[in-house]
Amino acid sequence: MIDARDTLRRHGVLLIGANGFLGKVLLGLLLDRFPEFKHLHVVMRPKRKQAPTERFEKTVLASPPLEPITGRPGFERTRERITVHPGDLGRPDCGLPEETVEALTGEVGLVINCAGLVEFFPPVDDSFASNVDGVENVIGLTRKLGARLLHVSTCFVCGEADGLIEESEPVLGFYPRRKGPRDRGFQHDREILYMRDRVREAYEEAGIEQGGRRPKELARKLSDLGVQRALQWGWTNTFTYTNSLGEQLLAAEEDLDYAIVRPAIVEASLRFPFPGWVEGGRTAAPLVMMAMSGLRHWTVREDAPMEVVPVDLVATAILIAGVMLLNGRARRGYQVSTADVNPIYYGPLIRLLYDEYRRQRRERGNGVNIPTLPVGVRVLSPEDSRARGLRQQRTISRLQQMTTDLRRLMERSGIPGAKGVRRLATRLRQTGLQVMIRDQALEIYQPFMHDNRFIFENENMRAAYAQLSERDRELLPWIPEQIDWRDYWVNNEVPGVQKWVQTETSFRV
């Protein structure tokens, strides 16, 4: 059996991405379960008027998942073994000065990189800077430190898929439409050079230096460039495309000791730091907000599982994989998911969420059953969904024109009530915007909810968990098969999103 506590007492760890949603939970789990760790080095990018140490204190240690831990008696002694270094993932050696790199050489045994840009369709140069260039810089830093590297990616680097995605799929040379192991049609180094050339040309055509202020037209062009290139090879978006390129950079490093952890959709915590902690709205949060606004018409594949995993299970998996890596027992890839042993399917899920919406609506109405509230959920094809959205937009546009004409007539004729008509026109504009946002969100998520069916194999993490001592298995419980999905969505995910993520923009149905 491997002793995780002893391993972390003997090896220093360098963490990149501690200020992200996953990074905060990972840091909290390390502090909570292994307070006797040797030393933790955190790379933190400075911000305007805020030094890295101050930023770490205020945005990380004082955040909801860390506050209960940092407020414990004696935490000051633990804090002494955390060093914050100013750095930048986008620069060589992650922006660490040469003297810092020299001082950390031999002191850091493991580098954990959980930084990255989690946006589906950003300008492609932004995605490259984080998910490709950043990986190159982390590799270079890890080599200089003489350390091992644990890199966090995403399960969805598989691209288009239908069914079980195995962990044994070779990384180097992979693209989703690959025709077999002899298919040499994709080479990551050539692809990276090609895209860097296209980005440079786009800036030159716009007459702007790279790194300068970017106009909206150029940003849209670069966003379209990333999407087009990703879809050409079979990836679902720029995020999965650039993450796969980052993985292939690692796979090409023959003498680098590394492992890749690939989470599925990372969502609200199951137990740690407390049930329902979630941050950011880029994953399932928009879907939850739409469901809790009463959305009844969905474009989903009802028999497809939603590959979602609580954030504390992902943090647990990262620590387990890191311990395996430090002990020379790690496998190259760890998919962190749930559907292979405990799936929650889209059909039952959207009905569960609608039932929860109705329950909350009744509670707000003091228990009165509102007879006008529709019962049941409808599943539409993508074509029917788009047609429905267009009909709604045309209806709203006609109503907007009618209210505008009515208001002008009332103002010319001196008929009272023009202000009320103006308020109605404002509400119609807001409704039109909300319908447009809803339709855009459904289209963005269509590859994950309708077009593909993902089930990620999870054998490597189960094998690693089995190698831990019984005491460490209690500290790092890997228990996807024990999740009660109905309880999780009703009592963790939905209230977590409503409390921590809900924005001013609502989704009308």
C-alpha positions in Angstrom: 0.0 0.0 0.0 1.1 3.6 -0.8 1.2 6.0 2.1 -0.1 9.4 0.8 0.7 11.3 4.1 4.3 10.1 4.1 4.7 10.9 0.4 3.5 14.5 0.8 5.7 15.0 3.9 8.7 14.1 1.7 8.0 16.0 -1.5 7.4 19.7 -2.1 4.6 20.6 -4.4 4.3 23.5 -6.8 0.7 24.4 -7.7 -0.4 26.5 -10.7 -4.0 27.6 -10.9 -4.8 27.8 -7.2 -7.2 30.8 -7.7 -9.6 28.8 -10.0 -12.7 26.9 -9.0 -10.9 23.5 -8.9 -7.7 25.0 -7.6 -9.3 26.4 -4.5 -10.9 23.0 -3.6 -7.7 21.2 -4.4 -5.7 23.5 -2.1 -8.4 23.2 0.6 -8.3 19.4 0.4 -4.6 19.3 0.8 -4.6 21.7 3.8 -7.5 19.9 5.4 -6.4 16.2 4.9 -2.6 16.5 4.8 -1.6 19.5 7.0 1.8 18.0 7.6 2.8 18.4 3.9 6.4 19.4 3.3 6.0 22.7 1.5 3.6 24.2 -1.0 4.7 26.7 -3.6 1.9 28.6 -5.4 2.4 30.5 -8.6 0.1 33.5 -8.7 -0.1 36.1 -11.4 0.0 39.7 -10.1 -2.9 42.0 -10.9 -3.1 45.8 -11.1 -2.6 47.3 -7.7 -2.5 43.8 -6.1 0.7 41.9 -5.4 0.5 38.1 -5.8 0.7 37.4 -2.0 -2.1 39.9 -1.3 -4.2 38.4 -4.1 -3.6 34.9 -2.7 -4.7 35.9 0.8 -7.8 37.8 -0.3 -9.1 35.7 -3.3 -8.0 32.2 -2.3 -7.4 31.8 1.4 -10.4 34.1 2.3 -12.7 32.3 -0.2 -15.7 30.2 1.0 -14.0 26.8 0.4 -10.8 27.9 2.3 -12.2 30.1 5.0 -13.3 27.3 7.4 -9.7 25.8 7.2 -7.8 29.0 7.5 -9.8 30.1 10.5 -8.7 27.1 12.5 -6.4 27.5 15.5 -2.8 27.0 14.5 -3.2 27.6 10.8 -0.5 30.3 11.0 2.1 27.5 11.4 0.7 25.8 8.3 0.7 29.1 6.4 4.5 29.3 7.0 4.9 26.3 4.7 3.1 28.0 1.8 5.2 30.3 -0.4 3.5 32.5 -3.1 5.6 33.2 -6.2 4.8 35.9 -8.7 4.5 34.3 -12.1 2.6 34.0 -15.4 1.6 30.8 -17.2 2.1 32.6 -20.5 5.8 33.3 -20.0 8.8 31.0 -20.1 9.3 29.1 -16.8 5.8 30.4 -15.9 7.3 33.8 -15.2 9.5 32.6 -12.3 12.8 34.5 -12.0 16.0 32.4 -12.6 17.0 32.6 -9.0 13.6 31.3 -7.9 13.9 28.4 -10.3 17.4 27.6 -9.0 16.2 27.7 -5.4 13.3 25.3 -6.1 15.3 22.8 -8.0 15.5 19.7 -6.0 13.0 21.1 -3.5 9.8 20.5 -5.6 9.0 16.9 -6.5 5.6 17.5 -8.1 4.2 20.3 -10.3 0.4 20.4 -10.5 -1.0 22.4 -13.4 -4.7 23.0 -13.0 -4.7 26.4 -14.8 -6.4 26.9 -18.1 -8.9 28.9 -20.0 -12.3 27.2 -19.6 -14.2 28.9 -22.4 -15.8 27.0 -25.4 -15.4 29.6 -28.1 -12.8 32.3 -27.1 -10.5 34.0 -29.6 -8.2 31.1 -30.5 -5.0 33.0 -29.5 -6.4 33.3 -26.0 -7.1 29.6 -25.8 -3.6 28.9 -27.2 -1.9 31.2 -24.7 -3.4 29.2 -21.8 -3.9 25.6 -23.1 -1.0 25.3 -25.5 1.7 27.9 -24.8 1.1 27.6 -21.1 1.6 23.8 -21.3 4.9 24.4 -23.1 6.0 26.7 -20.3 5.0 24.3 -17.6 7.0 21.5 -19.3 10.1 23.7 -19.5 9.8 24.7 -15.8 9.2 21.1 -14.7 12.3 20.0 -16.5 14.5 22.7 -14.9 13.1 21.7 -11.4 13.8 18.0 -12.0 10.2 17.3 -10.9 7.3 15.3 -12.1 4.3 16.9 -13.8 0.6 16.3 -13.2 -1.5 18.2 -15.8 -5.2 18.7 -15.6 -7.0 18.5 -19.0 -10.6 17.4 -19.8 -12.3 14.2 -20.8 -13.8 15.9 -23.8 -10.5 16.0 -25.7 -12.1 12.9 -27.3 -14.2 15.1 -29.5 -17.1 13.5 -31.3 -18.0 10.2 -29.7 -20.8 7.7 -29.1 -20.3 5.3 -26.3 -17.4 4.2 -24.2 -14.2 6.3 -24.4 -11.3 4.2 -23.1 -8.3 5.5 -21.2 -5.9 3.6 -23.3 -6.5 5.7 -26.4 -3.0 6.9 -27.6 -2.6 10.7 -27.1 0.1 11.5 -29.7 -1.3 11.9 -33.2 -4.9 11.7 -32.0 -7.8 13.6 -33.6 -11.4 12.6 -33.2 -11.9 11.5 -36.8 -8.8 9.4 -36.8 -9.2 6.2 -38.9 -6.9 4.0 -36.8 -3.4 3.8 -35.4 -1.9 4.0 -38.9 -3.6 7.3 -39.6 -0.8 10.0 -39.6 -3.1 12.8 -40.8 -2.7 14.9 -37.7 0.6 16.1 -36.2 0.4 18.4 -33.3 3.6 20.3 -33.9 2.6 21.2 -37.5 -0.9 22.1 -36.3 0.4 24.4 -33.7 2.7 26.2 -36.2 -0.1 26.4 -38.7 -2.4 28.1 -36.2 0.2 30.5 -34.9 0.8 31.6 -38.5 -2.9 32.1 -39.1 -3.2 34.2 -35.9 -0.2 36.3 -36.8 -1.7 36.9 -40.3 -5.0 37.9 -38.7 -3.3 40.6 -36.6 -1.2 41.8 -39.5 -4.3 42.2 -41.7 -5.9 44.2 -38.9 -2.8 46.3 -38.6 -2.5 45.5 -34.9 0.5 44.1 -32.9 -0.1 40.9 -31.1 -0.6 41.6 -27.4 -2.1 45.0 -28.1 -5.7 46.0 -27.7 -7.9 43.9 -29.9 -11.0 45.3 -31.6 -14.3 43.3 -31.6 -14.0 42.5 -35.3 -10.6 40.8 -34.9 -11.8 39.0 -31.7 -14.7 37.5 -33.7 -12.4 36.5 -36.5 -10.1 34.7 -34.2 -13.0 33.1 -32.4 -14.3 31.8 -35.8 -10.9 30.6 -36.7 -10.6 28.4 -33.6 -14.1 27.0 -34.1 -13.6 26.2 -37.8 -10.3 24.4 -37.1 -11.7 22.4 -34.2 -14.7 21.2 -36.2 -12.5 20.4 -39.2 -10.7 17.7 -37.1 -13.8 16.6 -35.1 -13.4 18.4 -31.8 -16.6 20.0 -30.4 -15.1 23.5 -29.7 -11.9 25.5 -29.3 -11.6 24.5 -25.7 -11.3 20.7 -26.4 -9.2 21.3 -29.4 -6.5 23.3 -27.6 -6.6 21.0 -24.6 -5.8 18.0 -26.9 -2.9 20.0 -28.4 -1.6 20.6 -24.9 -1.8 16.9 -24.0 0.1 16.0 -27.2 2.9 18.4 -26.3 3.2 16.3 -23.1 3.0 13.0 -24.9 5.8 14.0 -27.2 8.2 14.5 -24.1 9.6 11.0 -24.0 11.7 11.4 -20.9 9.3 13.5 -18.8 7.6 11.8 -15.9 4.1 13.0 -16.2 0.4 12.1 -15.8 -2.8 13.7 -17.2 -6.0 13.9 -15.2 -9.1 14.4 -17.3 -12.2 15.4 -15.5 -15.6 15.3 -17.1 -18.0 18.3 -16.4 -16.8 19.7 -13.0 -19.7 20.7 -10.9 -20.8 21.5 -7.3 -19.1 19.8 -4.4 -20.5 16.6 -3.0 -19.2 16.9 0.6 -16.0 19.1 0.7 -15.6 21.9 1.6 -19.4 21.7 2.1 -22.2 20.4 -0.1 -23.0 22.6 -3.0 -20.0 24.8 -3.3 -19.6 25.9 -7.0 -18.0 28.9 -8.7 -18.2 30.2 -12.2 -20.9 29.7 -14.8 -19.2 28.0 -17.7 -20.3 24.4 -17.3 -23.7 23.1 -16.2 -24.7 26.3 -14.4 -26.5 27.9 -17.4 -28.5 24.7 -17.9 -29.5 24.8 -14.2 -30.5 28.4 -14.4 -32.6 27.8 -17.5 -34.3 24.8 -15.8 -35.0 26.8 -12.7 -36.6 29.5 -14.8 -39.1 26.8 -16.0 -37.6 25.7 -19.4 -39.7 22.9 -20.7 -38.4 22.4 -24.2 -35.0 20.8 -24.4 -32.8 19.5 -27.2 -31.2 16.4 -25.6 -30.5 12.8 -26.3 -32.6 11.2 -23.5 -30.6 8.0 -23.2 -27.2 9.8 -23.0 -25.7 10.2 -19.6 -24.6 13.6 -18.4 -20.9 13.1 -17.6 -20.7 15.3 -14.5 -18.4 14.9 -11.5 -18.4 16.8 -8.2 -15.4 19.1 -7.8 -14.3 17.5 -4.6 -14.0 14.1 -6.3 -11.9 15.8 -9.0 -9.6 17.3 -6.3 -9.4 13.9 -4.7 -8.4 12.3 -7.9 -5.7 14.9 -8.5 -4.1 14.2 -5.1 -4.4 10.4 -5.7 -2.8 10.7 -9.1 -0.1 13.0 -7.7 0.8 10.5 -5.0 1.0 7.7 -7.5 3.2 9.9 -9.7 5.6 10.7 -6.8 5.8 6.9 -6.0 6.5 5.9 -9.6 3.3 4.1 -10.0 1.2 6.5 -12.1 -0.4 5.7 -15.4 -0.3 8.3 -18.2 -4.0 9.2 -18.2 -6.8 9.3 -15.5 -10.3 10.0 -16.7 -12.4 11.3 -13.8 -16.0 10.7 -14.4 -19.1 8.9 -13.1 -21.2 7.5 -16.0 -19.4 4.2 -16.4 -20.5 3.1 -12.9 -23.3 5.5 -11.9 -24.9 7.3 -14.8 -27.6 10.1 -14.7 -29.3 10.3 -18.0 -30.5 13.5 -19.6 -34.1 12.4 -20.0 -34.7 11.8 -16.2 -32.5 14.7 -15.3 -34.4 17.4 -17.2 -37.7 16.0 -15.7 -36.2 16.0 -12.3 -35.1 19.7 -12.7 -38.5 20.7 -14.0 -40.2 19.0 -11.0 -37.8 20.9 -8.7 -38.7 24.2 -10.5 -42.4 23.4 -9.9 -41.8 22.6 -6.3 -39.9 25.9 -5.7 -42.6 27.8 -7.6 -45.3 26.3 -5.3 -43.3 27.3 -2.2 -42.9 30.8 -3.4 -46.7 30.8 -3.9 -47.3 29.7 -0.3 -48.1 26.2 -1.3 -50.9 27.2 -3.8 -50.8 25.0 -6.9 -50.8 27.4 -9.9 -53.1 25.9 -12.5 -51.5 27.8 -15.4 -48.1 26.2 -14.8 -47.6 23.7 -17.6 -47.0 20.1 -16.6 -44.3 18.0 -18.3 -41.2 18.5 -20.4 -40.9 18.2 -24.2 -37.8 17.0 -26.1 -37.3 18.7 -29.4 -35.0 18.0 -32.3 -32.3 20.7 -33.0 -34.3 21.7 -36.1 -37.6 22.0 -34.2 -35.9 23.9 -31.4 -34.3 26.4 -33.8 -37.7 26.9 -35.6 -39.4 27.4 -32.3 -36.9 30.0 -31.2 -37.2 31.9 -34.5 -41.0 31.9 -34.2 -40.7 33.4 -30.7 -38.2 36.0 -31.9 -40.5 37.0 -34.7 -43.5 37.2 -32.4 -41.6 39.4 -29.9 -40.4 41.7 -32.8 -43.9 42.2 -34.0 -45.1 43.0 -30.5 -42.2 45.4 -30.1 -43.2 47.2 -33.3 -46.8 47.3 -32.3 -46.0 48.9 -28.9 -43.7 51.4 -30.6 -46.4 52.4 -33.0 -49.0 52.6 -30.2 -46.8 54.7 -28.0 -46.1 57.2 -30.8 -49.8 57.4 -31.6 -50.7 58.0 -28.0 -48.0 60.7 -27.6 -49.2 62.5 -30.8 -52.8 62.3 -29.7 -52.3 63.2 -26.1 -53.8 59.9 -25.0 -52.7 59.1 -21.4 -50.8 55.8 -20.7 -47.8 56.3 -23.0 -45.4 55.7 -20.1 -47.0 52.3 -19.4 -46.6 51.3 -23.1 -43.0 52.4 -23.0 -42.4 50.1 -19.9 -44.1 47.2 -21.8 -41.7 47.8 -24.8 -38.7 47.6 -22.4 -39.9 44.3 -21.0 -40.4 43.0 -24.5 -36.8 43.9 -25.4 -35.6 42.1 -22.3 -37.6 39.1 -23.1 -36.2 39.0 -26.7 -32.7 39.2 -25.3 -33.4 36.4 -22.8 -34.9 34.1 -25.5 -31.8 34.8 -27.7 -29.4 33.9 -24.8 -31.4 30.7 -24.1 -31.3 29.6 -27.7 -27.5 30.4 -27.9 -26.9 28.4 -24.7 -28.8 25.4 -26.0 -26.9 25.5 -29.2 -23.5 25.7 -27.4 -24.4 22.6 -25.3 -25.9 20.7 -28.2 -22.7 18.6 -28.9 -22.8 17.4 -25.2 -26.5 16.9 -24.7 -27.7 15.7 -28.1 -25.1 15.1 -30.8 -22.7 12.8 -28.9 -23.1 10.2 -26.2 -20.1 10.2 -23.8 -19.3 7.4 -21.3 -15.7 7.8 -20.0 -13.9 4.7 -18.7 -12.6 5.2 -15.1 -10.5 2.1 -14.4 -7.2 3.8 -13.8 -8.4 5.9 -10.9 -10.1 2.9 -9.3 -6.8 1.0 -9.6 -4.9 3.9 -8.0 -7.4 4.2 -5.2 -7.1 0.5 -4.4 -3.3 1.0 -3.9 -3.8 3.5 -1.1 -3.7 2.5 2.6 -7.0 2.2 4.3 -6.3 5.4 6.3 -5.6 7.3 3.1 -8.7 5.9 1.4 -10.7 7.5 4.3 -8.9 10.8 3.7 -9.4 10.6 -0.1 -12.7 8.9 -0.7 -13.1 8.1 -4.4 -16.8 7.1 -4.4 -18.6 8.0 -7.7 -20.7 4.8 -7.4 -22.2 6.1 -4.1 -23.6 9.3 -5.4 -27.4 9.6 -5.1 -28.0 11.8 -8.2 -31.5 12.9 -7.3 -30.3 14.1 -3.9 -27.2 15.7 -5.4 -29.1 17.7 -8.0 -31.8 18.8 -5.7 -29.7 19.5 -2.6 -26.2 20.3 -4.0 -26.2 21.5 -7.6 -29.4 23.5 -7.8 -29.1 25.4 -4.5 -25.3 25.8 -5.1 -25.8 27.4 -8.5 -28.7 29.6 -7.2 -26.5 30.8 -4.3 -23.0 31.1 -5.7 -23.5 31.5 -9.5 -26.9 33.0 -10.3 -26.5 36.1 -12.4 -28.8 39.0 -13.1 -29.5 37.5 -16.5 -32.4 35.1 -16.3 -33.7 32.7 -19.0 -37.3 33.2 -20.1 -39.0 30.1 -21.5 
